[in-house]
């Protein structure tokens, strides 16, 4: 006589189901924590990059202007002068922190001038809790009337900006190559820029920029030819 074979379908017990659900919940919680940590890190990184981008752009333009500063001459419209301090700039309402002629201009269809342009940097009242740093550019240096100034907003939320010149032995906060009675008729050896910001950025900065100046010195003395 044959024995009857009974096939029993395999099934999970209640305890096994509870354990499986618990393990799945723990895994989901861990994945959720990692995901939200990655999202927070991404947002923090994005905010840091966005806040640093205007500063990097402003310092890059400022460094480029200083590195290409034109050596002043005794006379000439395209020679200009280099001034640091409370500067009364041509065509600019108010004063500027620095004024110079720099070879950073570029030709265009609307402004067919040379590469030498007069640039000044000044602070104006802003709306972000601080002041706004402007780069004021005069392209047409041969005009007989009031020159047209192109103000360019570089950076918002600035508390102060300070320029210092190094003459080879000490730093000074005033320089004027047009003043023949002073010892600063030539360009300085180096220029230091210090920008203080407002808001959360002020806890990490101020921004400091050091630019060495490579130029020929101007002299009124007549040199002898030697061999």
C-alpha positions in Angstrom: 0.0 0.0 0.0 1.4 3.3 -1.0 1.8 6.1 1.5 0.1 9.4 0.6 2.6 12.2 0.1 1.4 15.6 1.3 3.1 18.7 -0.3 3.2 21.6 2.1 3.9 25.0 0.6 6.8 26.8 2.3 5.8 29.9 4.2 7.3 32.5 6.6 6.3 32.5 10.2 5.1 35.7 11.9 8.4 36.1 13.7 10.3 35.9 10.4 8.1 38.6 8.9 8.6 40.9 11.8 12.4 40.4 11.7 12.4 41.1 7.9 10.3 44.3 8.3 12.5 45.5 11.1 15.7 45.0 9.2 14.2 46.7 6.1 13.2 49.7 8.3 16.8 50.0 9.7 18.3 49.9 6.2 15.8 52.5 5.0 16.6 54.8 7.9 20.3 54.4 7.2 19.9 55.2 3.5 17.7 58.1 4.3 20.3 59.6 6.7 23.1 59.2 4.1 21.0 60.8 1.4 20.0 63.8 3.5 23.6 64.2 4.7 24.7 64.3 1.0 22.0 66.8 0.2 23.0 69.1 3.1 26.7 68.8 2.0 25.8 69.7 -1.5 23.8 72.7 -0.5 26.6 73.9 1.8 29.2 73.5 -0.9 27.0 75.3 -3.4 26.4 78.2 -1.1 30.2 78.4 -0.4 31.1 78.4 -4.1 28.4 80.9 -4.9 29.5 83.3 -2.1 33.2 82.9 -3.1 32.6 83.4 -6.9 32.1 87.2 -6.8 35.1 87.7 -4.5 37.3 85.6 -6.8 36.1 87.5 -9.8 36.6 90.9 -8.1 40.2 90.0 -6.9 41.1 88.6 -10.4 40.1 91.9 -12.1 41.8 94.0 -9.5 45.0 91.9 -9.7 44.9 92.2 -13.5 44.6 96.0 -13.4 47.5 96.3 -11.0 49.8 94.0 -12.9 49.2 96.0 -16.1 49.5 99.4 -14.6 51.2 101.9 -17.0 54.5 103.5 -15.9 53.7 107.3 -15.4 55.5 109.9 -17.4 56.2 113.5 -16.9 53.5 114.5 -19.3 51.1 113.0 -21.8 47.4 112.0 -21.9 48.1 108.3 -22.2 50.7 108.2 -19.4 48.4 109.1 -16.6 49.3 109.0 -12.9 49.1 106.5 -10.1 47.3 107.6 -7.0 46.3 105.9 -3.8 44.4 107.5 -1.0 41.4 109.9 -1.0 41.5 110.4 -4.8 39.4 112.9 -6.7 38.9 111.0 -9.9 38.0 112.6 -13.3 34.4 112.4 -14.2 33.6 110.5 -10.9 31.2 111.9 -8.3 32.9 111.6 -5.0 36.3 110.2 -4.3 38.0 106.9 -5.1 40.5 104.7 -3.2 42.8 104.3 -6.2 43.2 105.7 -9.7 45.6 104.4 -12.4 46.2 104.0 -16.1 46.3 100.3 -17.0 46.8 98.4 -20.2 43.7 96.2 -19.8 41.4 97.8 -22.4 40.2 95.9 -25.4 38.9 97.0 -28.8 35.3 96.8 -29.7 32.9 98.1 -32.3 31.4 100.7 -29.9 34.6 101.7 -28.2 37.5 101.8 -30.7 40.0 103.1 -28.2 43.5 101.8 -27.4 44.4 99.3 -24.7 45.3 102.0 -22.1 42.4 103.0 -19.9 42.0 105.0 -16.7 40.6 102.9 -13.9 39.5 103.8 -10.4 38.0 101.8 -7.5 35.4 103.3 -5.2 32.8 102.4 -2.6 29.2 103.4 -2.8 26.2 102.9 -0.6 24.7 99.4 -1.1 21.5 97.6 -0.2 23.0 94.4 1.3 24.0 95.8 4.6 27.3 97.2 3.4 28.8 99.1 0.6 29.3 98.2 -3.1 32.7 98.1 -4.7 32.7 99.7 -8.2 35.3 99.7 -10.9 35.1 102.9 -12.8 36.5 102.9 -16.3 37.3 105.7 -18.7 38.2 104.4 -22.1 38.4 107.6 -24.2 41.5 109.4 -22.7 41.7 111.9 -25.6 38.4 113.7 -25.0 38.4 117.5 -24.4 35.2 117.5 -22.3 34.2 115.5 -19.3 35.2 111.9 -19.8 32.5 109.3 -19.9 32.8 106.9 -16.9 31.6 103.3 -17.1 30.8 102.2 -13.5 31.0 98.4 -13.1 29.7 96.7 -10.0 32.3 94.2 -8.8 31.4 93.2 -5.2 28.5 93.8 -2.8 28.6 93.7 1.0 31.9 95.5 1.5 32.7 97.2 4.8 36.0 98.8 3.7 38.8 98.5 1.1 42.4 99.6 1.8 45.3 100.0 -0.6 48.9 100.1 0.7 52.1 100.8 -1.3 55.5 99.4 -0.6 58.4 101.7 -1.6 61.2 99.2 -0.9 61.5 99.9 2.9 58.1 100.6 4.3 54.3 100.5 3.6 52.3 103.7 3.1 48.6 104.4 2.4 49.1 107.4 0.2 50.9 107.6 -3.2 50.8 110.2 -5.9 53.1 110.0 -8.9 52.0 113.4 -10.1 53.3 115.1 -7.0 56.9 116.0 -8.0 57.6 117.3 -4.5 57.3 113.9 -3.0 59.4 110.7 -3.3 56.5 108.8 -4.8 56.9 109.9 -8.5 57.6 106.3 -9.5 55.4 103.3 -9.1 55.7 101.4 -5.9 57.5 98.1 -5.6 54.3 96.3 -4.5 50.7 97.0 -3.7 48.7 95.3 -0.9 44.9 95.3 -1.0 42.7 94.5 2.0 39.0 94.1 1.7 36.7 93.7 4.7 33.3 92.2 4.2 30.0 92.3 6.2 27.7 89.4 7.1 28.7 85.8 7.6 31.7 86.2 5.2 33.4 88.6 7.6 34.1 85.7 10.0 36.2 83.9 7.4 37.8 86.8 5.6 39.1 89.7 5.2 40.5 89.2 1.7 44.1 90.2 1.2 45.8 90.6 -2.1 49.5 91.2 -2.7 50.6 92.3 -6.1 54.3 93.0 -7.0 54.8 95.7 -9.6 57.4 95.2 -12.4 58.0 98.5 -14.2 60.8 100.9 -15.1 61.3 103.8 -12.7 61.0 107.4 -13.9 63.9 109.8 -13.2 64.5 113.4 -14.0 68.2 113.0 -13.7 70.4 112.9 -16.8 72.6 109.8 -16.7 76.1 109.5 -18.1 77.0 107.0 -20.7 79.5 104.5 -19.3 81.3 101.6 -20.7 
